[in-house]
Amino acid sequence: MLMCVRTTVNLPDELYGEVRRRAADEGRTVTSFLEQALRDALARHEAGDKPPFVVRPFRGDGVMPGVDLTSNAALLELEEEGTDVDSRR
């Protein structure tokens, strides 16, 4: 027989609502939905999943002058200016 532990988890209302909706859409209970979500998260952690991509500079020259990768606004400015990325190398 499978042993189960009963516990209380405090979730923000909006998160619980989303979990409830998703579980219902899949025809599952909230418990089974959360159980699978936790199993998936633990498996990813144990597998040491890496980010989906890694940013590497072109040709090892580093970031191009004037490009601030930490600022979405600065990157948007470059795009709006129509800056030719290749000309900045």
Phi and psi restraints in degrees (range 20) as a CNS / XPLOR table:
assign (resid 1 and name C) (resid 2 and name N)
       (resid 2 and name CA) (resid 2 and name C) 1.0 -75.9 20.0 2
assign (resid 2 and name N) (resid 2 and name CA)
       (resid 2 and name C) (resid 3 and name N) 1.0 125.4 20.0 2
assign (resid 2 and name C) (resid 3 and name N)
       (resid 3 and name CA) (resid 3 and name C) 1.0 -87.3 20.0 2
assign (resid 3 and name N) (resid 3 and name CA)
       (resid 3 and name C) (resid 4 and name N) 1.0 136.4 20.0 2
assign (resid 3 and name C) (resid 4 and name N)
       (resid 4 and name CA) (resid 4 and name C) 1.0 -126.6 20.0 2
assign (resid 4 and name N) (resid 4 and name CA)
       (resid 4 and name C) (resid 5 and name N) 1.0 148.3 20.0 2
assign (resid 4 and name C) (resid 5 and name N)
       (resid 5 and name CA) (resid 5 and name C) 1.0 -109.3 20.0 2
assign (resid 5 and name N) (resid 5 and name CA)
       (resid 5 and name C) (resid 6 and name N) 1.0 133.9 20.0 2
assign (resid 5 and name C) (resid 6 and name N)
       (resid 6 and name CA) (resid 6 and name C) 1.0 -95.5 20.0 2
assign (resid 6 and name N) (resid 6 and name CA)
       (resid 6 and name C) (resid 7 and name N) 1.0 132.4 20.0 2
assign (resid 6 and name C) (resid 7 and name N)
       (resid 7 and name CA) (resid 7 and name C) 1.0 -144.4 20.0 2
assign (resid 7 and name N) (resid 7 and name CA)
       (resid 7 and name C) (resid 8 and name N) 1.0 168.0 20.0 2
assign (resid 7 and name C) (resid 8 and name N)
       (resid 8 and name CA) (resid 8 and name C) 1.0 -113.5 20.0 2
assign (resid 8 and name N) (resid 8 and name CA)
       (resid 8 and name C) (resid 9 and name N) 1.0 133.0 20.0 2
assign (resid 8 and name C) (resid 9 and name N)
       (resid 9 and name CA) (resid 9 and name C) 1.0 -123.6 20.0 2
assign (resid 9 and name N) (resid 9 and name CA)
       (resid 9 and name C) (resid 10 and name N) 1.0 130.8 20.0 2
assign (resid 9 and name C) (resid 10 and name N)
       (resid 10 and name CA) (resid 10 and name C) 1.0 -94.1 20.0 2
assign (resid 10 and name N) (resid 10 and name CA)
       (resid 10 and name C) (resid 11 and name N) 1.0 120.7 20.0 2
assign (resid 10 and name C) (resid 11 and name N)
       (resid 11 and name CA) (resid 11 and name C) 1.0 -124.1 20.0 2
assign (resid 11 and name N) (resid 11 and name CA)
       (resid 11 and name C) (resid 12 and name N) 1.0 147.3 20.0 2
assign (resid 11 and name C) (resid 12 and name N)
       (resid 12 and name CA) (resid 12 and name C) 1.0 -60.4 20.0 2
assign (resid 12 and name N) (resid 12 and name CA)
       (resid 12 and name C) (resid 13 and name N) 1.0 146.6 20.0 2
assign (resid 12 and name C) (resid 13 and name N)
       (resid 13 and name CA) (resid 13 and name C) 1.0 -53.1 20.0 2
assign (resid 13 and name N) (resid 13 and name CA)
       (resid 13 and name C) (resid 14 and name N) 1.0 -44.5 20.0 2
assign (resid 13 and name C) (resid 14 and name N)
       (resid 14 and name CA) (resid 14 and name C) 1.0 -67.0 20.0 2
assign (resid 14 and name N) (resid 14 and name CA)
       (resid 14 and name C) (resid 15 and name N) 1.0 -35.3 20.0 2
assign (resid 14 and name C) (resid 15 and name N)
       (resid 15 and name CA) (resid 15 and name C) 1.0 -68.3 20.0 2
assign (resid 15 and name N) (resid 15 and name CA)
       (resid 15 and name C) (resid 16 and name N) 1.0 -44.5 20.0 2
assign (resid 15 and name C) (resid 16 and name N)
       (resid 16 and name CA) (resid 16 and name C) 1.0 -61.7 20.0 2
assign (resid 16 and name N) (resid 16 and name CA)
       (resid 16 and name C) (resid 17 and name N) 1.0 -40.0 20.0 2
assign (resid 16 and name C) (resid 17 and name N)
       (resid 17 and name CA) (resid 17 and name C) 1.0 -61.2 20.0 2
assign (resid 17 and name N) (resid 17 and name CA)
       (resid 17 and name C) (resid 18 and name N) 1.0 -43.0 20.0 2
assign (resid 17 and name C) (resid 18 and name N)
       (resid 18 and name CA) (resid 18 and name C) 1.0 -65.3 20.0 2
assign (resid 18 and name N) (resid 18 and name CA)
       (resid 18 and name C) (resid 19 and name N) 1.0 -41.8 20.0 2
assign (resid 18 and name C) (resid 19 and name N)
       (resid 19 and name CA) (resid 19 and name C) 1.0 -61.5 20.0 2
assign (resid 19 and name N) (resid 19 and name CA)
       (resid 19 and name C) (resid 20 and name N) 1.0 -45.6 20.0 2
assign (resid 19 and name C) (resid 20 and name N)
       (resid 20 and name CA) (resid 20 and name C) 1.0 -60.2 20.0 2
assign (resid 20 and name N) (resid 20 and name CA)
       (resid 20 and name C) (resid 21 and name N) 1.0 -43.4 20.0 2
assign (resid 20 and name C) (resid 21 and name N)
       (resid 21 and name CA) (resid 21 and name C) 1.0 -65.1 20.0 2
assign (resid 21 and name N) (resid 21 and name CA)
       (resid 21 and name C) (resid 22 and name N) 1.0 -45.6 20.0 2
assign (resid 21 and name C) (resid 22 and name N)
       (resid 22 and name CA) (resid 22 and name C) 1.0 -63.7 20.0 2
assign (resid 22 and name N) (resid 22 and name CA)
       (resid 22 and name C) (resid 23 and name N) 1.0 -42.7 20.0 2
assign (resid 22 and name C) (resid 23 and name N)
       (resid 23 and name CA) (resid 23 and name C) 1.0 -61.5 20.0 2
assign (resid 23 and name N) (resid 23 and name CA)
       (resid 23 and name C) (resid 24 and name N) 1.0 -44.3 20.0 2
assign (resid 23 and name C) (resid 24 and name N)
       (resid 24 and name CA) (resid 24 and name C) 1.0 -63.7 20.0 2
assign (resid 24 and name N) (resid 24 and name CA)
       (resid 24 and name C) (resid 25 and name N) 1.0 -42.4 20.0 2
assign (resid 24 and name C) (resid 25 and name N)
       (resid 25 and name CA) (resid 25 and name C) 1.0 -59.3 20.0 2
assign (resid 25 and name N) (resid 25 and name CA)
       (resid 25 and name C) (resid 26 and name N) 1.0 -33.5 20.0 2
assign (resid 25 and name C) (resid 26 and name N)
       (resid 26 and name CA) (resid 26 and name C) 1.0 -92.0 20.0 2
assign (resid 26 and name N) (resid 26 and name CA)
       (resid 26 and name C) (resid 27 and name N) 1.0 1.3 20.0 2
assign (resid 26 and name C) (resid 27 and name N)
       (resid 27 and name CA) (resid 27 and name C) 1.0 67.8 20.0 2
assign (resid 27 and name N) (resid 27 and name CA)
       (resid 27 and name C) (resid 28 and name N) 1.0 34.1 20.0 2
assign (resid 27 and name C) (resid 28 and name N)
       (resid 28 and name CA) (resid 28 and name C) 1.0 -120.5 20.0 2
assign (resid 28 and name N) (resid 28 and name CA)
       (resid 28 and name C) (resid 29 and name N) 1.0 166.7 20.0 2
assign (resid 28 and name C) (resid 29 and name N)
       (resid 29 and name CA) (resid 29 and name C) 1.0 -84.1 20.0 2
assign (resid 29 and name N) (resid 29 and name CA)
       (resid 29 and name C) (resid 30 and name N) 1.0 159.4 20.0 2
assign (resid 29 and name C) (resid 30 and name N)
       (resid 30 and name CA) (resid 30 and name C) 1.0 -59.5 20.0 2
assign (resid 30 and name N) (resid 30 and name CA)
       (resid 30 and name C) (resid 31 and name N) 1.0 -40.2 20.0 2
assign (resid 30 and name C) (resid 31 and name N)
       (resid 31 and name CA) (resid 31 and name C) 1.0 -59.3 20.0 2
assign (resid 31 and name N) (resid 31 and name CA)
       (resid 31 and name C) (resid 32 and name N) 1.0 -47.9 20.0 2
assign (resid 31 and name C) (resid 32 and name N)
       (resid 32 and name CA) (resid 32 and name C) 1.0 -67.7 20.0 2
assign (resid 32 and name N) (resid 32 and name CA)
       (resid 32 and name C) (resid 33 and name N) 1.0 -34.6 20.0 2
assign (resid 32 and name C) (resid 33 and name N)
       (resid 33 and name CA) (resid 33 and name C) 1.0 -63.6 20.0 2
assign (resid 33 and name N) (resid 33 and name CA)
       (resid 33 and name C) (resid 34 and name N) 1.0 -49.0 20.0 2
assign (resid 33 and name C) (resid 34 and name N)
       (resid 34 and name CA) (resid 34 and name C) 1.0 -65.1 20.0 2
assign (resid 34 and name N) (resid 34 and name CA)
       (resid 34 and name C) (resid 35 and name N) 1.0 -38.9 20.0 2
assign (resid 34 and name C) (resid 35 and name N)
       (resid 35 and name CA) (resid 35 and name C) 1.0 -59.4 20.0 2
assign (resid 35 and name N) (resid 35 and name CA)
       (resid 35 and name C) (resid 36 and name N) 1.0 -46.7 20.0 2
assign (resid 35 and name C) (resid 36 and name N)
       (resid 36 and name CA) (resid 36 and name C) 1.0 -66.5 20.0 2
assign (resid 36 and name N) (resid 36 and name CA)
       (resid 36 and name C) (resid 37 and name N) 1.0 -39.8 20.0 2
assign (resid 36 and name C) (resid 37 and name N)
       (resid 37 and name CA) (resid 37 and name C) 1.0 -60.8 20.0 2
assign (resid 37 and name N) (resid 37 and name CA)
       (resid 37 and name C) (resid 38 and name N) 1.0 -42.4 20.0 2
assign (resid 37 and name C) (resid 38 and name N)
       (resid 38 and name CA) (resid 38 and name C) 1.0 -67.4 20.0 2
assign (resid 38 and name N) (resid 38 and name CA)
       (resid 38 and name C) (resid 39 and name N) 1.0 -41.6 20.0 2
assign (resid 38 and name C) (resid 39 and name N)
       (resid 39 and name CA) (resid 39 and name C) 1.0 -61.2 20.0 2
assign (resid 39 and name N) (resid 39 and name CA)
       (resid 39 and name C) (resid 40 and name N) 1.0 -43.4 20.0 2
assign (resid 39 and name C) (resid 40 and name N)
       (resid 40 and name CA) (resid 40 and name C) 1.0 -62.2 20.0 2
assign (resid 40 and name N) (resid 40 and name CA)
       (resid 40 and name C) (resid 41 and name N) 1.0 -44.2 20.0 2
assign (resid 40 and name C) (resid 41 and name N)
       (resid 41 and name CA) (resid 41 and name C) 1.0 -63.7 20.0 2
assign (resid 41 and name N) (resid 41 and name CA)
       (resid 41 and name C) (resid 42 and name N) 1.0 -42.5 20.0 2
assign (resid 41 and name C) (resid 42 and name N)
       (resid 42 and name CA) (resid 42 and name C) 1.0 -65.3 20.0 2
assign (resid 42 and name N) (resid 42 and name CA)
       (resid 42 and name C) (resid 43 and name N) 1.0 -39.7 20.0 2
assign (resid 42 and name C) (resid 43 and name N)
       (resid 43 and name CA) (resid 43 and name C) 1.0 -64.5 20.0 2
assign (resid 43 and name N) (resid 43 and name CA)
       (resid 43 and name C) (resid 44 and name N) 1.0 -41.9 20.0 2
assign (resid 43 and name C) (resid 44 and name N)
       (resid 44 and name CA) (resid 44 and name C) 1.0 -62.7 20.0 2
assign (resid 44 and name N) (resid 44 and name CA)
       (resid 44 and name C) (resid 45 and name N) 1.0 -42.3 20.0 2
assign (resid 44 and name C) (resid 45 and name N)
       (resid 45 and name CA) (resid 45 and name C) 1.0 -63.5 20.0 2
assign (resid 45 and name N) (resid 45 and name CA)
       (resid 45 and name C) (resid 46 and name N) 1.0 -45.7 20.0 2
assign (resid 45 and name C) (resid 46 and name N)
       (resid 46 and name CA) (resid 46 and name C) 1.0 -65.7 20.0 2
assign (resid 46 and name N) (resid 46 and name CA)
       (resid 46 and name C) (resid 47 and name N) 1.0 -32.9 20.0 2
assign (resid 46 and name C) (resid 47 and name N)
       (resid 47 and name CA) (resid 47 and name C) 1.0 -77.0 20.0 2
assign (resid 47 and name N) (resid 47 and name CA)
       (resid 47 and name C) (resid 48 and name N) 1.0 -10.9 20.0 2
assign (resid 47 and name C) (resid 48 and name N)
       (resid 48 and name CA) (resid 48 and name C) 1.0 66.2 20.0 2
assign (resid 48 and name N) (resid 48 and name CA)
       (resid 48 and name C) (resid 49 and name N) 1.0 38.3 20.0 2
assign (resid 48 and name C) (resid 49 and name N)
       (resid 49 and name CA) (resid 49 and name C) 1.0 -51.0 20.0 2
assign (resid 49 and name N) (resid 49 and name CA)
       (resid 49 and name C) (resid 50 and name N) 1.0 138.6 20.0 2
assign (resid 49 and name C) (resid 50 and name N)
       (resid 50 and name CA) (resid 50 and name C) 1.0 -102.1 20.0 2
assign (resid 50 and name N) (resid 50 and name CA)
       (resid 50 and name C) (resid 51 and name N) 1.0 164.2 20.0 2
assign (resid 50 and name C) (resid 51 and name N)
       (resid 51 and name CA) (resid 51 and name C) 1.0 -56.2 20.0 2
assign (resid 51 and name N) (resid 51 and name CA)
       (resid 51 and name C) (resid 52 and name N) 1.0 155.1 20.0 2
assign (resid 51 and name C) (resid 52 and name N)
       (resid 52 and name CA) (resid 52 and name C) 1.0 -64.2 20.0 2
assign (resid 52 and name N) (resid 52 and name CA)
       (resid 52 and name C) (resid 53 and name N) 1.0 -19.7 20.0 2
assign (resid 52 and name C) (resid 53 and name N)
       (resid 53 and name CA) (resid 53 and name C) 1.0 -154.2 20.0 2
assign (resid 53 and name N) (resid 53 and name CA)
       (resid 53 and name C) (resid 54 and name N) 1.0 161.6 20.0 2
assign (resid 53 and name C) (resid 54 and name N)
       (resid 54 and name CA) (resid 54 and name C) 1.0 -125.5 20.0 2
assign (resid 54 and name N) (resid 54 and name CA)
       (resid 54 and name C) (resid 55 and name N) 1.0 131.7 20.0 2
assign (resid 54 and name C) (resid 55 and name N)
       (resid 55 and name CA) (resid 55 and name C) 1.0 -85.6 20.0 2
assign (resid 55 and name N) (resid 55 and name CA)
       (resid 55 and name C) (resid 56 and name N) 1.0 123.1 20.0 2
assign (resid 55 and name C) (resid 56 and name N)
       (resid 56 and name CA) (resid 56 and name C) 1.0 -124.6 20.0 2
assign (resid 56 and name N) (resid 56 and name CA)
       (resid 56 and name C) (resid 57 and name N) 1.0 138.8 20.0 2
assign (resid 56 and name C) (resid 57 and name N)
       (resid 57 and name CA) (resid 57 and name C) 1.0 -67.9 20.0 2
assign (resid 57 and name N) (resid 57 and name CA)
       (resid 57 and name C) (resid 58 and name N) 1.0 150.1 20.0 2
assign (resid 57 and name C) (resid 58 and name N)
       (resid 58 and name CA) (resid 58 and name C) 1.0 -69.7 20.0 2
assign (resid 58 and name N) (resid 58 and name CA)
       (resid 58 and name C) (resid 59 and name N) 1.0 138.3 20.0 2
assign (resid 58 and name C) (resid 59 and name N)
       (resid 59 and name CA) (resid 59 and name C) 1.0 49.6 20.0 2
assign (resid 59 and name N) (resid 59 and name CA)
       (resid 59 and name C) (resid 60 and name N) 1.0 21.4 20.0 2
assign (resid 59 and name C) (resid 60 and name N)
       (resid 60 and name CA) (resid 60 and name C) 1.0 68.9 20.0 2
assign (resid 60 and name N) (resid 60 and name CA)
       (resid 60 and name C) (resid 61 and name N) 1.0 12.1 20.0 2
assign (resid 60 and name C) (resid 61 and name N)
       (resid 61 and name CA) (resid 61 and name C) 1.0 -83.0 20.0 2
assign (resid 61 and name N) (resid 61 and name CA)
       (resid 61 and name C) (resid 62 and name N) 1.0 -4.4 20.0 2
assign (resid 61 and name C) (resid 62 and name N)
       (resid 62 and name CA) (resid 62 and name C) 1.0 84.1 20.0 2
assign (resid 62 and name N) (resid 62 and name CA)
       (resid 62 and name C) (resid 63 and name N) 1.0 -170.7 20.0 2
assign (resid 62 and name C) (resid 63 and name N)
       (resid 63 and name CA) (resid 63 and name C) 1.0 -74.0 20.0 2
assign (resid 63 and name N) (resid 63 and name CA)
       (resid 63 and name C) (resid 64 and name N) 1.0 141.6 20.0 2
assign (resid 63 and name C) (resid 64 and name N)
       (resid 64 and name CA) (resid 64 and name C) 1.0 -63.6 20.0 2
assign (resid 64 and name N) (resid 64 and name CA)
       (resid 64 and name C) (resid 65 and name N) 1.0 148.1 20.0 2
assign (resid 64 and name C) (resid 65 and name N)
       (resid 65 and name CA) (resid 65 and name C) 1.0 -57.2 20.0 2
assign (resid 65 and name N) (resid 65 and name CA)
       (resid 65 and name C) (resid 66 and name N) 1.0 137.4 20.0 2
assign (resid 65 and name C) (resid 66 and name N)
       (resid 66 and name CA) (resid 66 and name C) 1.0 85.4 20.0 2
assign (resid 66 and name N) (resid 66 and name CA)
       (resid 66 and name C) (resid 67 and name N) 1.0 0.1 20.0 2
assign (resid 66 and name C) (resid 67 and name N)
       (resid 67 and name CA) (resid 67 and name C) 1.0 -104.2 20.0 2
assign (resid 67 and name N) (resid 67 and name CA)
       (resid 67 and name C) (resid 68 and name N) 1.0 119.1 20.0 2
assign (resid 67 and name C) (resid 68 and name N)
       (resid 68 and name CA) (resid 68 and name C) 1.0 -109.3 20.0 2
assign (resid 68 and name N) (resid 68 and name CA)
       (resid 68 and name C) (resid 69 and name N) 1.0 101.5 20.0 2
assign (resid 68 and name C) (resid 69 and name N)
       (resid 69 and name CA) (resid 69 and name C) 1.0 -67.4 20.0 2
assign (resid 69 and name N) (resid 69 and name CA)
       (resid 69 and name C) (resid 70 and name N) 1.0 -13.1 20.0 2
assign (resid 69 and name C) (resid 70 and name N)
       (resid 70 and name CA) (resid 70 and name C) 1.0 -90.4 20.0 2
assign (resid 70 and name N) (resid 70 and name CA)
       (resid 70 and name C) (resid 71 and name N) 1.0 -2.4 20.0 2
assign (resid 70 and name C) (resid 71 and name N)
       (resid 71 and name CA) (resid 71 and name C) 1.0 -122.9 20.0 2
assign (resid 71 and name N) (resid 71 and name CA)
       (resid 71 and name C) (resid 72 and name N) 1.0 109.1 20.0 2
assign (resid 71 and name C) (resid 72 and name N)
       (resid 72 and name CA) (resid 72 and name C) 1.0 -61.8 20.0 2
assign (resid 72 and name N) (resid 72 and name CA)
       (resid 72 and name C) (resid 73 and name N) 1.0 -36.8 20.0 2
assign (resid 72 and name C) (resid 73 and name N)
       (resid 73 and name CA) (resid 73 and name C) 1.0 -63.0 20.0 2
assign (resid 73 and name N) (resid 73 and name CA)
       (resid 73 and name C) (resid 74 and name N) 1.0 -42.0 20.0 2
assign (resid 73 and name C) (resid 74 and name N)
       (resid 74 and name CA) (resid 74 and name C) 1.0 -66.0 20.0 2
assign (resid 74 and name N) (resid 74 and name CA)
       (resid 74 and name C) (resid 75 and name N) 1.0 -40.1 20.0 2
assign (resid 74 and name C) (resid 75 and name N)
       (resid 75 and name CA) (resid 75 and name C) 1.0 -66.9 20.0 2
assign (resid 75 and name N) (resid 75 and name CA)
       (resid 75 and name C) (resid 76 and name N) 1.0 -38.2 20.0 2
assign (resid 75 and name C) (resid 76 and name N)
       (resid 76 and name CA) (resid 76 and name C) 1.0 -65.1 20.0 2
assign (resid 76 and name N) (resid 76 and name CA)
       (resid 76 and name C) (resid 77 and name N) 1.0 -38.8 20.0 2
assign (resid 76 and name C) (resid 77 and name N)
       (resid 77 and name CA) (resid 77 and name C) 1.0 -58.9 20.0 2
assign (resid 77 and name N) (resid 77 and name CA)
       (resid 77 and name C) (resid 78 and name N) 1.0 -45.2 20.0 2
assign (resid 77 and name C) (resid 78 and name N)
       (resid 78 and name CA) (resid 78 and name C) 1.0 -59.8 20.0 2
assign (resid 78 and name N) (resid 78 and name CA)
       (resid 78 and name C) (resid 79 and name N) 1.0 -41.7 20.0 2
assign (resid 78 and name C) (resid 79 and name N)
       (resid 79 and name CA) (resid 79 and name C) 1.0 -66.0 20.0 2
assign (resid 79 and name N) (resid 79 and name CA)
       (resid 79 and name C) (resid 80 and name N) 1.0 -44.2 20.0 2
assign (resid 79 and name C) (resid 80 and name N)
       (resid 80 and name CA) (resid 80 and name C) 1.0 -66.0 20.0 2
assign (resid 80 and name N) (resid 80 and name CA)
       (resid 80 and name C) (resid 81 and name N) 1.0 -33.1 20.0 2
assign (resid 80 and name C) (resid 81 and name N)
       (resid 81 and name CA) (resid 81 and name C) 1.0 -70.9 20.0 2
assign (resid 81 and name N) (resid 81 and name CA)
       (resid 81 and name C) (resid 82 and name N) 1.0 -15.7 20.0 2
assign (resid 81 and name C) (resid 82 and name N)
       (resid 82 and name CA) (resid 82 and name C) 1.0 73.2 20.0 2
assign (resid 82 and name N) (resid 82 and name CA)
       (resid 82 and name C) (resid 83 and name N) 1.0 27.3 20.0 2
assign (resid 82 and name C) (resid 83 and name N)
       (resid 83 and name CA) (resid 83 and name C) 1.0 -60.1 20.0 2
assign (resid 83 and name N) (resid 83 and name CA)
       (resid 83 and name C) (resid 84 and name N) 1.0 129.8 20.0 2
assign (resid 83 and name C) (resid 84 and name N)
       (resid 84 and name CA) (resid 84 and name C) 1.0 -80.0 20.0 2
assign (resid 84 and name N) (resid 84 and name CA)
       (resid 84 and name C) (resid 85 and name N) 1.0 109.8 20.0 2
assign (resid 84 and name C) (resid 85 and name N)
       (resid 85 and name CA) (resid 85 and name C) 1.0 -56.4 20.0 2
assign (resid 85 and name N) (resid 85 and name CA)
       (resid 85 and name C) (resid 86 and name N) 1.0 -42.4 20.0 2
assign (resid 85 and name C) (resid 86 and name N)
       (resid 86 and name CA) (resid 86 and name C) 1.0 -64.0 20.0 2
assign (resid 86 and name N) (resid 86 and name CA)
       (resid 86 and name C) (resid 87 and name N) 1.0 -28.6 20.0 2
assign (resid 86 and name C) (resid 87 and name N)
       (resid 87 and name CA) (resid 87 and name C) 1.0 -75.1 20.0 2
assign (resid 87 and name N) (resid 87 and name CA)
       (resid 87 and name C) (resid 88 and name N) 1.0 -16.3 20.0 2
assign (resid 87 and name C) (resid 88 and name N)
       (resid 88 and name CA) (resid 88 and name C) 1.0 -87.6 20.0 2
assign (resid 88 and name N) (resid 88 and name CA)
       (resid 88 and name C) (resid 89 and name N) 1.0 -1.6 20.0 2
